[in-house]
Amino acid sequence: MVDLINIHDINKAYFIGIGGIGMSAIARYFKSRGASVSGYDKTPTSLTEQLIAEGIDVHFTDDVALFPQDADLVVYTPAIPADSAILNWCKSNKISLFKRSDVLQIISKDTYNICVAGTHGKTTTSSMVAHLLRDSGFGCNAFLGGIASNYQTNFWSDPNPVAVIEADEYDRSFLKLYPNVISISSMDPDHLDIYHTAKEMEDAFVQFTLNLKPGGLLLAKKGIQRETELKGNPHQSYHLTDELADIHTSSLATKEGGYVFNAVGPDWEIKSIELRMGGMHNVENSLVAIAVAKHLGINEDLIRKALANFMGVKRRFEYVIQSEGIVYIDDYAHHPEELRVLISGAKAMFPNRKCTLVFQPHLFSRTRDLVDGFAEVLGLVEQVILLPIYPARELPIDGITSAWLANQVKSGVTLLEKDELENYLVQLKPELLITAGAGDIDKLVEPIKQALLN
């Protein structure tokens, strides 16, 4: 059915769950092509406000009367509740429904595709790659899982038929893509509601590399699970510090909240690169962007310039406040390994400050399945504040709560509701504050910032 759709024939597109970060990028794609675009989402957000300002009609009532029955294309997110009135009306009336991954499959069929995969690091890495290609003048189309701070968007178009795509492992979506370049940063267990076991998830990543077009480049972190089974010719490894990796750093040092380093490749070296964002993991992510740019023949001076002016991604080690009194970092981290990297990165950058972490767990199933990892990593922080679990697409699971998670953590944990957090933090006067999670904790960032500054 997917093969029957011609992108060029789409004049009216409708999105069920248009406010999602991945869905909104596809909506913007069709808007950029001159199509009429509209959609539904449950809750207004800053992103839906931006979509409306761009001329996309968004409504927030799950009402079939608002659905345009003459739409050429209807796209839905798997995160939409099964009882959605619009979704079920479309099903019962035999309206052809497509997942976001189906649409990306169609788009990527005729382009040169740089597909960035991994259970962590996808958004920052894909944003770095896309920024580097755009800033250097090479040009690309970008489909990102976050808002690139340089451009305040998760999508842009370009006449050059090259696409940078965040390759999502959820629901095995990435298996539909046609990659010319694949990078894989990590395969830590996640989405066990889909994969059931860590091996099943790893199997999907191995299968993804089989999709590489002939002569396609594979960039995989050195030491990753199933490394020898991943297919790519060439297959290059990368690592922050391991000199046995094909691509690594040398002379790495901190500088004004960021880093300066040399990037060393199989037969090249770029010296004195500056990255003006925190987190050693982001230096490692930048190695992928540099390797892709070298693979595409981009000039080293342009690579150096682009990375120096890369402003990061919203909610990826994002400095909200950086002053003598307080450093406040906000991050999307919602997996134990992401939290570990975030916490260790912040503590390494600011070793003399007591760390306070506000964490909103995401999904009851993830909290249950990865509880040991969460308990261990939360124990690394001097002060932990847990908000209630954000359910997203799930119904509650009996006994799985933030209080249950808190009982697994060795050090003391404070349990708060969202409306209690602001006043609590004002009284606490934190030195190094981190807010983390993939739910709606982002809505608290600006009020917390203003309260702490005032």
Secondary structure, 3 states (H helix, E strand, C coil): CHHHCCHHHCCEEEEECCCCHHHHHHHHHHHHCCCEEEEECCCCCHHHHHHHHCCCEEECCCCHHHCCCCCCEEEECCCCCCCCHHHHHHHHCCCCEEEHHHHHHHHHCCCEEEEEECCCCHHHHHHHHHHHHHHCCCCCEEEEEEEECCCCEEEECCCCCEEEEECCCHHHHHHHCCCCEEEECCCCCCCHHHHCCHHHHHHHHHHHHCCCCCCCEEEEECCCCCHHHCCCCCEEEECCCCCCCCEEEEEEEEECCEEEEEEECCCCEEEEEEECCCCHHHHHHHHHHHHHHHHCCCCHHHHHHHHHCCCCECCECEEEEECCCCEEEEECCCCHHHHHHHHHHHHHHCCCCCEEEEECCECHHHHHHCHHHHHHHHCCCCEEEECCCECCCCCCCCCCCHHHHHHHCCCCEEECCHHHHHHHHHHHCCCEEEEECCCCCHHHHHHHHHHHHC
